[in-house]
Amino acid sequence: HPTILCDKRNKEEFARVEAAVNDIFEVALGMGGTLSGEHGIGTAKAKWMEKETSKGTILFSQRMRRAIDPKGLFNACKITGI
């Protein structure tokens, strides 16, 4: 569960942290690991989701969510963006 704390207001610092996190996830996924263990992906890791699964899996999740929750009432705007 890597967490790198930084000041998001400092764009240069935040860019370095984003690059480091990307590298960590690339190595973890390359070794057969996952973005998250027992927890959900969460909004902070959502942008890396396609690296672990696929665009098709994400689109399928979005379609399933719309079928189950057509009004978008459950956990609105989380991960799947609907």
PDB file of N, CA, C and O in Angstrom:
ATOM      1  N   HIS A   1       0.835  -1.190   0.000  1.00  0.00           N
ATOM      2  CA  HIS A   1       0.000   0.000   0.000  1.00  0.00           C
ATOM      3  C   HIS A   1       0.876   1.249   0.000  1.00  0.00           C
ATOM      4  O   HIS A   1       0.961   1.938   1.017  1.00  0.00           O
ATOM      5  N   PRO A   2       1.514   1.546  -1.097  1.00  0.00           N
ATOM      6  CA  PRO A   2       2.366   2.740  -1.096  1.00  0.00           C
ATOM      7  C   PRO A   2       1.540   4.023  -1.047  1.00  0.00           C
ATOM      8  O   PRO A   2       0.588   4.206  -1.805  1.00  0.00           O
ATOM      9  N   THR A   3       1.928   4.881  -0.154  1.00  0.00           N
ATOM     10  CA  THR A   3       1.309   6.201  -0.064  1.00  0.00           C
ATOM     11  C   THR A   3       2.435   7.213   0.033  1.00  0.00           C
ATOM     12  O   THR A   3       3.258   7.152   0.946  1.00  0.00           O
ATOM     13  N   ILE A   4       2.467   8.126  -0.894  1.00  0.00           N
ATOM     14  CA  ILE A   4       3.490   9.168  -0.880  1.00  0.00           C
ATOM     15  C   ILE A   4       2.780  10.486  -0.623  1.00  0.00           C
ATOM     16  O   ILE A   4       1.990  10.953  -1.443  1.00  0.00           O
ATOM     17  N   LEU A   5       3.066  11.067   0.506  1.00  0.00           N
ATOM     18  CA  LEU A   5       2.430  12.328   0.862  1.00  0.00           C
ATOM     19  C   LEU A   5       3.133  13.484   0.175  1.00  0.00           C
ATOM     20  O   LEU A   5       4.358  13.505   0.060  1.00  0.00           O
ATOM     21  N   CYS A   6       2.348  14.437  -0.277  1.00  0.00           N
ATOM     22  CA  CYS A   6       2.924  15.612  -0.907  1.00  0.00           C
ATOM     23  C   CYS A   6       1.926  16.758  -0.852  1.00  0.00           C
ATOM     24  O   CYS A   6       0.766  16.583  -0.479  1.00  0.00           O
ATOM     25  N   ASP A   7       2.398  17.910  -1.225  1.00  0.00           N
ATOM     26  CA  ASP A   7       1.553  19.100  -1.300  1.00  0.00           C
ATOM     27  C   ASP A   7       1.064  19.221  -2.739  1.00  0.00           C
ATOM     28  O   ASP A   7       1.831  19.596  -3.626  1.00  0.00           O
ATOM     29  N   LYS A   8      -0.207  18.906  -2.973  1.00  0.00           N
ATOM     30  CA  LYS A   8      -0.751  18.944  -4.336  1.00  0.00           C
ATOM     31  C   LYS A   8      -0.724  20.343  -4.930  1.00  0.00           C
ATOM     32  O   LYS A   8      -0.826  20.503  -6.146  1.00  0.00           O
ATOM     33  N   ARG A   9      -0.588  21.345  -4.096  1.00  0.00           N
ATOM     34  CA  ARG A   9      -0.516  22.719  -4.611  1.00  0.00           C
ATOM     35  C   ARG A   9       0.812  22.977  -5.308  1.00  0.00           C
ATOM     36  O   ARG A   9       0.916  23.869  -6.150  1.00  0.00           O
ATOM     37  N   ASN A  10       1.829  22.193  -4.955  1.00  0.00           N
ATOM     38  CA  ASN A  10       3.140  22.302  -5.584  1.00  0.00           C
ATOM     39  C   ASN A  10       3.138  21.379  -6.808  1.00  0.00           C
ATOM     40  O   ASN A  10       3.349  20.172  -6.684  1.00  0.00           O
ATOM     41  N   LYS A  11       2.899  21.951  -7.978  1.00  0.00           N
ATOM     42  CA  LYS A  11       2.731  21.153  -9.196  1.00  0.00           C
ATOM     43  C   LYS A  11       3.959  20.309  -9.528  1.00  0.00           C
ATOM     44  O   LYS A  11       3.827  19.175  -9.987  1.00  0.00           O
ATOM     45  N   GLU A  12       5.141  20.851  -9.302  1.00  0.00           N
ATOM     46  CA  GLU A  12       6.369  20.109  -9.590  1.00  0.00           C
ATOM     47  C   GLU A  12       6.499  18.899  -8.659  1.00  0.00           C
ATOM     48  O   GLU A  12       6.806  17.793  -9.104  1.00  0.00           O
ATOM     49  N   GLU A  13       6.266  19.120  -7.384  1.00  0.00           N
ATOM     50  CA  GLU A  13       6.341  18.029  -6.413  1.00  0.00           C
ATOM     51  C   GLU A  13       5.285  16.959  -6.729  1.00  0.00           C
ATOM     52  O   GLU A  13       5.575  15.764  -6.700  1.00  0.00           O
ATOM     53  N   PHE A  14       4.074  17.397  -7.027  1.00  0.00           N
ATOM     54  CA  PHE A  14       2.997  16.455  -7.319  1.00  0.00           C
ATOM     55  C   PHE A  14       3.307  15.641  -8.578  1.00  0.00           C
ATOM     56  O   PHE A  14       3.008  14.448  -8.625  1.00  0.00           O
ATOM     57  N   ALA A  15       3.893  16.260  -9.582  1.00  0.00           N
ATOM     58  CA  ALA A  15       4.268  15.542 -10.806  1.00  0.00           C
ATOM     59  C   ALA A  15       5.307  14.463 -10.504  1.00  0.00           C
ATOM     60  O   ALA A  15       5.238  13.366 -11.059  1.00  0.00           O
ATOM     61  N   ARG A  16       6.269  14.764  -9.629  1.00  0.00           N
ATOM     62  CA  ARG A  16       7.284  13.768  -9.248  1.00  0.00           C
ATOM     63  C   ARG A  16       6.638  12.597  -8.510  1.00  0.00           C
ATOM     64  O   ARG A  16       6.982  11.439  -8.746  1.00  0.00           O
ATOM     65  N   VAL A  17       5.708  12.904  -7.625  1.00  0.00           N
ATOM     66  CA  VAL A  17       5.020  11.852  -6.875  1.00  0.00           C
ATOM     67  C   VAL A  17       4.187  10.984  -7.818  1.00  0.00           C
ATOM     68  O   VAL A  17       4.206   9.758  -7.707  1.00  0.00           O
ATOM     69  N   GLU A  18       3.466  11.600  -8.736  1.00  0.00           N
ATOM     70  CA  GLU A  18       2.664  10.848  -9.707  1.00  0.00           C
ATOM     71  C   GLU A  18       3.559   9.919 -10.531  1.00  0.00           C
ATOM     72  O   GLU A  18       3.195   8.772 -10.788  1.00  0.00           O
ATOM     73  N   ALA A  19       4.711  10.409 -10.938  1.00  0.00           N
ATOM     74  CA  ALA A  19       5.644   9.584 -11.718  1.00  0.00           C
ATOM     75  C   ALA A  19       6.154   8.412 -10.881  1.00  0.00           C
ATOM     76  O   ALA A  19       6.260   7.291 -11.380  1.00  0.00           O
ATOM     77  N   ALA A  20       6.468   8.666  -9.615  1.00  0.00           N
ATOM     78  CA  ALA A  20       6.951   7.600  -8.732  1.00  0.00           C
ATOM     79  C   ALA A  20       5.868   6.547  -8.504  1.00  0.00           C
ATOM     80  O   ALA A  20       6.145   5.349  -8.550  1.00  0.00           O
ATOM     81  N   VAL A  21       4.648   6.990  -8.260  1.00  0.00           N
ATOM     82  CA  VAL A  21       3.537   6.057  -8.055  1.00  0.00           C
ATOM     83  C   VAL A  21       3.306   5.239  -9.321  1.00  0.00           C
ATOM     84  O   VAL A  21       3.069   4.033  -9.246  1.00  0.00           O
ATOM     85  N   ASN A  22       3.373   5.875 -10.463  1.00  0.00           N
ATOM     86  CA  ASN A  22       3.220   5.155 -11.728  1.00  0.00           C
ATOM     87  C   ASN A  22       4.287   4.066 -11.857  1.00  0.00           C
ATOM     88  O   ASN A  22       3.984   2.940 -12.253  1.00  0.00           O
ATOM     89  N   ASP A  23       5.525   4.400 -11.527  1.00  0.00           N
ATOM     90  CA  ASP A  23       6.613   3.417 -11.588  1.00  0.00           C
ATOM     91  C   ASP A  23       6.360   2.257 -10.628  1.00  0.00           C
ATOM     92  O   ASP A  23       6.569   1.097 -10.983  1.00  0.00           O
ATOM     93  N   ILE A  24       5.913   2.568  -9.418  1.00  0.00           N
ATOM     94  CA  ILE A  24       5.623   1.532  -8.419  1.00  0.00           C
ATOM     95  C   ILE A  24       4.542   0.589  -8.942  1.00  0.00           C
ATOM     96  O   ILE A  24       4.674  -0.631  -8.844  1.00  0.00           O
ATOM     97  N   PHE A  25       3.476   1.157  -9.496  1.00  0.00           N
ATOM     98  CA  PHE A  25       2.388   0.328 -10.010  1.00  0.00           C
ATOM     99  C   PHE A  25       2.832  -0.493 -11.214  1.00  0.00           C
ATOM    100  O   PHE A  25       2.418  -1.643 -11.359  1.00  0.00           O
ATOM    101  N   GLU A  26       3.659   0.071 -12.072  1.00  0.00           N
ATOM    102  CA  GLU A  26       4.169  -0.676 -13.229  1.00  0.00           C
ATOM    103  C   GLU A  26       4.943  -1.907 -12.763  1.00  0.00           C
ATOM    104  O   GLU A  26       4.762  -2.998 -13.305  1.00  0.00           O
ATOM    105  N   VAL A  27       5.801  -1.735 -11.764  1.00  0.00           N
ATOM    106  CA  VAL A  27       6.586  -2.858 -11.241  1.00  0.00           C
ATOM    107  C   VAL A  27       5.664  -3.882 -10.583  1.00  0.00           C
ATOM    108  O   VAL A  27       5.790  -5.082 -10.826  1.00  0.00           O
ATOM    109  N   ALA A  28       4.739  -3.408  -9.751  1.00  0.00           N
ATOM    110  CA  ALA A  28       3.822  -4.320  -9.057  1.00  0.00           C
ATOM    111  C   ALA A  28       2.999  -5.138 -10.052  1.00  0.00           C
ATOM    112  O   ALA A  28       2.887  -6.356  -9.915  1.00  0.00           O
ATOM    113  N   LEU A  29       2.431  -4.475 -11.044  1.00  0.00           N
ATOM    114  CA  LEU A  29       1.621  -5.179 -12.039  1.00  0.00           C
ATOM    115  C   LEU A  29       2.479  -6.108 -12.893  1.00  0.00           C
ATOM    116  O   LEU A  29       2.039  -7.193 -13.274  1.00  0.00           O
ATOM    117  N   GLY A  30       3.701  -5.680 -13.191  1.00  0.00           N
ATOM    118  CA  GLY A  30       4.619  -6.503 -13.970  1.00  0.00           C
ATOM    119  C   GLY A  30       5.024  -7.784 -13.259  1.00  0.00           C
ATOM    120  O   GLY A  30       5.396  -8.768 -13.897  1.00  0.00           O
ATOM    121  N   MET A  31       4.949  -7.765 -11.937  1.00  0.00           N
ATOM    122  CA  MET A  31       5.286  -8.944 -11.139  1.00  0.00           C
ATOM    123  C   MET A  31       4.044  -9.770 -10.799  1.00  0.00           C
ATOM    124  O   MET A  31       4.102 -10.690  -9.982  1.00  0.00           O
ATOM    125  N   GLY A  32       2.923  -9.430 -11.435  1.00  0.00           N
ATOM    126  CA  GLY A  32       1.691 -10.180 -11.183  1.00  0.00           C
ATOM    127  C   GLY A  32       0.901  -9.674  -9.993  1.00  0.00           C
ATOM    128  O   GLY A  32      -0.036 -10.329  -9.536  1.00  0.00           O
ATOM    129  N   GLY A  33       1.278  -8.509  -9.494  1.00  0.00           N
ATOM    130  CA  GLY A  33       0.577  -7.932  -8.352  1.00  0.00           C
ATOM    131  C   GLY A  33      -0.669  -7.178  -8.775  1.00  0.00           C
ATOM    132  O   GLY A  33      -1.138  -7.302  -9.907  1.00  0.00           O
ATOM    133  N   THR A  34      -1.187  -6.406  -7.858  1.00  0.00           N
ATOM    134  CA  THR A  34      -2.419  -5.672  -8.093  1.00  0.00           C
ATOM    135  C   THR A  34      -2.276  -4.247  -7.567  1.00  0.00           C
ATOM    136  O   THR A  34      -1.365  -3.949  -6.795  1.00  0.00           O
ATOM    137  N   LEU A  35      -3.173  -3.383  -7.986  1.00  0.00           N
ATOM    138  CA  LEU A  35      -3.150  -1.999  -7.510  1.00  0.00           C
ATOM    139  C   LEU A  35      -3.601  -1.897  -6.067  1.00  0.00           C
ATOM    140  O   LEU A  35      -3.221  -0.964  -5.359  1.00  0.00           O
ATOM    141  N   SER A  36      -4.400  -2.839  -5.631  1.00  0.00           N
ATOM    142  CA  SER A  36      -4.960  -2.782  -4.291  1.00  0.00           C
ATOM    143  C   SER A  36      -5.103  -4.192  -3.752  1.00  0.00           C
ATOM    144  O   SER A  36      -5.321  -5.141  -4.505  1.00  0.00           O
ATOM    145  N   GLY A  37      -4.981  -4.314  -2.475  1.00  0.00           N
ATOM    146  CA  GLY A  37      -5.131  -5.629  -1.856  1.00  0.00           C
ATOM    147  C   GLY A  37      -6.567  -5.891  -1.469  1.00  0.00           C
ATOM    148  O   GLY A  37      -7.419  -6.136  -2.323  1.00  0.00           O
ATOM    149  N   GLU A  38      -6.825  -5.837  -0.192  1.00  0.00           N
ATOM    150  CA  GLU A  38      -8.163  -6.160   0.304  1.00  0.00           C
ATOM    151  C   GLU A  38      -9.150  -5.006   0.185  1.00  0.00           C
ATOM    152  O   GLU A  38     -10.342  -5.180   0.435  1.00  0.00           O
ATOM    153  N   HIS A  39      -8.664  -3.840  -0.192  1.00  0.00           N
ATOM    154  CA  HIS A  39      -9.528  -2.669  -0.329  1.00  0.00           C
ATOM    155  C   HIS A  39      -9.920  -2.481  -1.790  1.00  0.00           C
ATOM    156  O   HIS A  39      -9.353  -3.110  -2.684  1.00  0.00           O
ATOM    157  N   GLY A  40     -10.888  -1.616  -2.018  1.00  0.00           N
ATOM    158  CA  GLY A  40     -11.244  -1.255  -3.388  1.00  0.00           C
ATOM    159  C   GLY A  40     -10.156  -0.387  -3.995  1.00  0.00           C
ATOM    160  O   GLY A  40      -9.201  -0.012  -3.315  1.00  0.00           O
ATOM    161  N   ILE A  41     -10.296  -0.078  -5.241  1.00  0.00           N
ATOM    162  CA  ILE A  41      -9.308   0.737  -5.937  1.00  0.00           C
ATOM    163  C   ILE A  41      -9.273   2.149  -5.380  1.00  0.00           C
ATOM    164  O   ILE A  41      -8.194   2.691  -5.142  1.00  0.00           O
ATOM    165  N   GLY A  42     -10.417   2.745  -5.172  1.00  0.00           N
ATOM    166  CA  GLY A  42     -10.466   4.107  -4.645  1.00  0.00           C
ATOM    167  C   GLY A  42     -10.223   5.148  -5.721  1.00  0.00           C
ATOM    168  O   GLY A  42      -9.679   4.846  -6.783  1.00  0.00           O
ATOM    169  N   THR A  43     -10.622   6.350  -5.441  1.00  0.00           N
ATOM    170  CA  THR A  43     -10.512   7.409  -6.442  1.00  0.00           C
ATOM    171  C   THR A  43      -9.068   7.785  -6.739  1.00  0.00           C
ATOM    172  O   THR A  43      -8.763   8.211  -7.853  1.00  0.00           O
ATOM    173  N   ALA A  44      -8.180   7.638  -5.772  1.00  0.00           N
ATOM    174  CA  ALA A  44      -6.781   8.012  -5.990  1.00  0.00           C
ATOM    175  C   ALA A  44      -6.092   7.091  -7.002  1.00  0.00           C
ATOM    176  O   ALA A  44      -5.182   7.523  -7.709  1.00  0.00           O
ATOM    177  N   LYS A  45      -6.513   5.850  -7.075  1.00  0.00           N
ATOM    178  CA  LYS A  45      -5.871   4.883  -7.976  1.00  0.00           C
ATOM    179  C   LYS A  45      -6.673   4.628  -9.247  1.00  0.00           C
ATOM    180  O   LYS A  45      -6.246   3.851 -10.100  1.00  0.00           O
ATOM    181  N   ALA A  46      -7.811   5.262  -9.380  1.00  0.00           N
ATOM    182  CA  ALA A  46      -8.719   4.981 -10.499  1.00  0.00           C
ATOM    183  C   ALA A  46      -8.057   5.160 -11.858  1.00  0.00           C
ATOM    184  O   ALA A  46      -8.331   4.396 -12.784  1.00  0.00           O
ATOM    185  N   LYS A  47      -7.195   6.152 -11.988  1.00  0.00           N
ATOM    186  CA  LYS A  47      -6.594   6.410 -13.299  1.00  0.00           C
ATOM    187  C   LYS A  47      -5.653   5.299 -13.753  1.00  0.00           C
ATOM    188  O   LYS A  47      -5.312   5.222 -14.934  1.00  0.00           O
ATOM    189  N   TRP A  48      -5.231   4.444 -12.831  1.00  0.00           N
ATOM    190  CA  TRP A  48      -4.359   3.324 -13.188  1.00  0.00           C
ATOM    191  C   TRP A  48      -5.143   2.033 -13.408  1.00  0.00           C
ATOM    192  O   TRP A  48      -4.554   1.006 -13.748  1.00  0.00           O
ATOM    193  N   MET A  49      -6.433   2.070 -13.223  1.00  0.00           N
ATOM    194  CA  MET A  49      -7.267   0.872 -13.303  1.00  0.00           C
ATOM    195  C   MET A  49      -7.127   0.142 -14.640  1.00  0.00           C
ATOM    196  O   MET A  49      -7.081  -1.087 -14.671  1.00  0.00           O
ATOM    197  N   GLU A  50      -7.058   0.878 -15.726  1.00  0.00           N
ATOM    198  CA  GLU A  50      -6.976   0.250 -17.047  1.00  0.00           C
ATOM    199  C   GLU A  50      -5.671  -0.533 -17.220  1.00  0.00           C
ATOM    200  O   GLU A  50      -5.613  -1.460 -18.028  1.00  0.00           O
ATOM    201  N   LYS A  51      -4.629  -0.172 -16.474  1.00  0.00           N
ATOM    202  CA  LYS A  51      -3.366  -0.915 -16.563  1.00  0.00           C
ATOM    203  C   LYS A  51      -3.509  -2.302 -15.945  1.00  0.00           C
ATOM    204  O   LYS A  51      -2.844  -3.248 -16.368  1.00  0.00           O
ATOM    205  N   GLU A  52      -4.377  -2.418 -14.943  1.00  0.00           N
ATOM    206  CA  GLU A  52      -4.557  -3.716 -14.293  1.00  0.00           C
ATOM    207  C   GLU A  52      -5.603  -4.562 -15.006  1.00  0.00           C
ATOM    208  O   GLU A  52      -5.453  -5.779 -15.111  1.00  0.00           O
ATOM    209  N   THR A  53      -6.641  -3.935 -15.486  1.00  0.00           N
ATOM    210  CA  THR A  53      -7.712  -4.689 -16.138  1.00  0.00           C
ATOM    211  C   THR A  53      -7.639  -4.421 -17.635  1.00  0.00           C
ATOM    212  O   THR A  53      -6.649  -4.773 -18.277  1.00  0.00           O
ATOM    213  N   SER A  54      -8.637  -3.824 -18.179  1.00  0.00           N
ATOM    214  CA  SER A  54      -8.639  -3.432 -19.589  1.00  0.00           C
ATOM    215  C   SER A  54      -9.741  -2.413 -19.796  1.00  0.00           C
ATOM    216  O   SER A  54     -10.627  -2.256 -18.956  1.00  0.00           O
ATOM    217  N   LYS A  55      -9.679  -1.731 -20.909  1.00  0.00           N
ATOM    218  CA  LYS A  55     -10.730  -0.771 -21.255  1.00  0.00           C
ATOM    219  C   LYS A  55     -12.077  -1.495 -21.330  1.00  0.00           C
ATOM    220  O   LYS A  55     -13.097  -0.971 -20.884  1.00  0.00           O
ATOM    221  N   GLY A  56     -12.070  -2.696 -21.895  1.00  0.00           N
ATOM    222  CA  GLY A  56     -13.294  -3.481 -22.008  1.00  0.00           C
ATOM    223  C   GLY A  56     -13.904  -3.822 -20.660  1.00  0.00           C
ATOM    224  O   GLY A  56     -15.122  -3.767 -20.493  1.00  0.00           O
ATOM    225  N   THR A  57     -13.060  -4.175 -19.696  1.00  0.00           N
ATOM    226  CA  THR A  57     -13.547  -4.495 -18.355  1.00  0.00           C
ATOM    227  C   THR A  57     -14.171  -3.273 -17.704  1.00  0.00           C
ATOM    228  O   THR A  57     -15.208  -3.370 -17.048  1.00  0.00           O
ATOM    229  N   ILE A  58     -13.543  -2.134 -17.885  1.00  0.00           N
ATOM    230  CA  ILE A  58     -14.071  -0.896 -17.314  1.00  0.00           C
ATOM    231  C   ILE A  58     -15.403  -0.544 -17.966  1.00  0.00           C
ATOM    232  O   ILE A  58     -16.350  -0.169 -17.276  1.00  0.00           O
ATOM    233  N   LEU A  59     -15.482  -0.662 -19.290  1.00  0.00           N
ATOM    234  CA  LEU A  59     -16.744  -0.394 -19.988  1.00  0.00           C
ATOM    235  C   LEU A  59     -17.840  -1.360 -19.541  1.00  0.00           C
ATOM    236  O   LEU A  59     -18.994  -0.963 -19.382  1.00  0.00           O
ATOM    237  N   PHE A  60     -17.481  -2.619 -19.341  1.00  0.00           N
ATOM    238  CA  PHE A  60     -18.444  -3.604 -18.848  1.00  0.00           C
ATOM    239  C   PHE A  60     -18.947  -3.199 -17.464  1.00  0.00           C
ATOM    240  O   PHE A  60     -20.146  -3.262 -17.195  1.00  0.00           O
ATOM    241  N   SER A  61     -18.041  -2.786 -16.595  1.00  0.00           N
ATOM    242  CA  SER A  61     -18.433  -2.340 -15.249  1.00  0.00           C
ATOM    243  C   SER A  61     -19.381  -1.152 -15.321  1.00  0.00           C
ATOM    244  O   SER A  61     -20.349  -1.076 -14.565  1.00  0.00           O
ATOM    245  N   GLN A  62     -19.103  -0.232 -16.225  1.00  0.00           N
ATOM    246  CA  GLN A  62     -19.981   0.927 -16.391  1.00  0.00           C
ATOM    247  C   GLN A  62     -21.373   0.498 -16.851  1.00  0.00           C
ATOM    248  O   GLN A  62     -22.380   0.999 -16.351  1.00  0.00           O
ATOM    249  N   ARG A  63     -21.423  -0.429 -17.801  1.00  0.00           N
ATOM    250  CA  ARG A  63     -22.728  -0.909 -18.290  1.00  0.00           C
ATOM    251  C   ARG A  63     -23.493  -1.640 -17.189  1.00  0.00           C
ATOM    252  O   ARG A  63     -24.703  -1.465 -17.044  1.00  0.00           O
ATOM    253  N   MET A  64     -22.789  -2.451 -16.424  1.00  0.00           N
ATOM    254  CA  MET A  64     -23.430  -3.170 -15.319  1.00  0.00           C
ATOM    255  C   MET A  64     -23.974  -2.186 -14.286  1.00  0.00           C
ATOM    256  O   MET A  64     -25.089  -2.336 -13.787  1.00  0.00           O
ATOM    257  N   ARG A  65     -23.176  -1.199 -13.985  1.00  0.00           N
ATOM    258  CA  ARG A  65     -23.612  -0.215 -12.997  1.00  0.00           C
ATOM    259  C   ARG A  65     -24.868   0.513 -13.479  1.00  0.00           C
ATOM    260  O   ARG A  65     -25.807   0.707 -12.708  1.00  0.00           O
ATOM    261  N   ARG A  66     -24.886   0.913 -14.740  1.00  0.00           N
ATOM    262  CA  ARG A  66     -26.070   1.592 -15.285  1.00  0.00           C
ATOM    263  C   ARG A  66     -27.298   0.683 -15.245  1.00  0.00           C
ATOM    264  O   ARG A  66     -28.409   1.152 -15.001  1.00  0.00           O
ATOM    265  N   ALA A  67     -27.103  -0.614 -15.483  1.00  0.00           N
ATOM    266  CA  ALA A  67     -28.218  -1.560 -15.454  1.00  0.00           C
ATOM    267  C   ALA A  67     -28.767  -1.731 -14.037  1.00  0.00           C
ATOM    268  O   ALA A  67     -29.978  -1.814 -13.838  1.00  0.00           O
ATOM    269  N   ILE A  68     -27.876  -1.781 -13.071  1.00  0.00           N
ATOM    270  CA  ILE A  68     -28.278  -1.990 -11.678  1.00  0.00           C
ATOM    271  C   ILE A  68     -28.764  -0.699 -11.029  1.00  0.00           C
ATOM    272  O   ILE A  68     -29.683  -0.714 -10.211  1.00  0.00           O
ATOM    273  N   ASP A  69     -28.146   0.407 -11.396  1.00  0.00           N
ATOM    274  CA  ASP A  69     -28.438   1.707 -10.774  1.00  0.00           C
ATOM    275  C   ASP A  69     -28.635   2.770 -11.855  1.00  0.00           C
ATOM    276  O   ASP A  69     -27.800   3.664 -11.989  1.00  0.00           O
ATOM    277  N   PRO A  70     -29.720   2.691 -12.628  1.00  0.00           N
ATOM    278  CA  PRO A  70     -29.904   3.604 -13.759  1.00  0.00           C
ATOM    279  C   PRO A  70     -29.995   5.082 -13.376  1.00  0.00           C
ATOM    280  O   PRO A  70     -29.724   5.952 -14.204  1.00  0.00           O
ATOM    281  N   LYS A  71     -30.368   5.368 -12.147  1.00  0.00           N
ATOM    282  CA  LYS A  71     -30.476   6.764 -11.714  1.00  0.00           C
ATOM    283  C   LYS A  71     -29.175   7.283 -11.099  1.00  0.00           C
ATOM    284  O   LYS A  71     -29.081   8.460 -10.753  1.00  0.00           O
ATOM    285  N   GLY A  72     -28.180   6.421 -10.963  1.00  0.00           N
ATOM    286  CA  GLY A  72     -26.891   6.836 -10.419  1.00  0.00           C
ATOM    287  C   GLY A  72     -26.953   7.270  -8.970  1.00  0.00           C
ATOM    288  O   GLY A  72     -26.273   8.217  -8.573  1.00  0.00           O
ATOM    289  N   LEU A  73     -27.763   6.586  -8.176  1.00  0.00           N
ATOM    290  CA  LEU A  73     -27.948   6.967  -6.777  1.00  0.00           C
ATOM    291  C   LEU A  73     -26.912   6.363  -5.836  1.00  0.00           C
ATOM    292  O   LEU A  73     -26.638   6.921  -4.774  1.00  0.00           O
ATOM    293  N   PHE A  74     -26.340   5.235  -6.217  1.00  0.00           N
ATOM    294  CA  PHE A  74     -25.418   4.533  -5.329  1.00  0.00           C
ATOM    295  C   PHE A  74     -23.981   4.972  -5.571  1.00  0.00           C
ATOM    296  O   PHE A  74     -23.420   4.727  -6.639  1.00  0.00           O
ATOM    297  N   ASN A  75     -23.397   5.612  -4.588  1.00  0.00           N
ATOM    298  CA  ASN A  75     -21.995   6.022  -4.664  1.00  0.00           C
ATOM    299  C   ASN A  75     -21.723   6.785  -5.966  1.00  0.00           C
ATOM    300  O   ASN A  75     -20.828   6.430  -6.733  1.00  0.00           O
ATOM    301  N   ALA A  76     -22.488   7.803  -6.191  1.00  0.00           N
ATOM    302  CA  ALA A  76     -22.457   8.560  -7.450  1.00  0.00           C
ATOM    303  C   ALA A  76     -21.064   9.059  -7.818  1.00  0.00           C
ATOM    304  O   ALA A  76     -20.306   9.516  -6.962  1.00  0.00           O
ATOM    305  N   CYS A  77     -20.743   8.964  -9.097  1.00  0.00           N
ATOM    306  CA  CYS A  77     -19.501   9.488  -9.694  1.00  0.00           C
ATOM    307  C   CYS A  77     -18.235   8.822  -9.180  1.00  0.00           C
ATOM    308  O   CYS A  77     -17.158   9.409  -9.276  1.00  0.00           O
ATOM    309  N   LYS A  78     -18.332   7.637  -8.647  1.00  0.00           N
ATOM    310  CA  LYS A  78     -17.146   6.938  -8.169  1.00  0.00           C
ATOM    311  C   LYS A  78     -16.629   5.985  -9.231  1.00  0.00           C
ATOM    312  O   LYS A  78     -17.412   5.297  -9.885  1.00  0.00           O
ATOM    313  N   ILE A  79     -15.353   5.941  -9.400  1.00  0.00           N
ATOM    314  CA  ILE A  79     -14.595   5.061 -10.282  1.00  0.00           C
ATOM    315  C   ILE A  79     -15.144   4.972 -11.705  1.00  0.00           C
ATOM    316  O   ILE A  79     -14.458   5.365 -12.648  1.00  0.00           O
ATOM    317  N   THR A  80     -16.358   4.466 -11.879  1.00  0.00           N
ATOM    318  CA  THR A  80     -16.867   4.262 -13.231  1.00  0.00           C
ATOM    319  C   THR A  80     -17.291   5.559 -13.896  1.00  0.00           C
ATOM    320  O   THR A  80     -17.565   5.571 -15.096  1.00  0.00           O
ATOM    321  N   GLY A  81     -17.352   6.641 -13.149  1.00  0.00           N
ATOM    322  CA  GLY A  81     -17.631   7.940 -13.739  1.00  0.00           C
ATOM    323  C   GLY A  81     -19.062   8.166 -14.173  1.00  0.00           C
ATOM    324  O   GLY A  81     -19.327   9.031 -15.008  1.00  0.00           O
ATOM    325  N   ILE A  82     -19.987   7.404 -13.621  1.00  0.00           N
ATOM    326  CA  ILE A  82     -21.396   7.630 -13.984  1.00  0.00           C
ATOM    327  C   ILE A  82     -22.202   7.973 -12.755  1.00  0.00           C
ATOM    328  O   ILE A  82     -23.408   8.198 -12.851  1.00  0.00           O
TER     329      ILE A  82
END
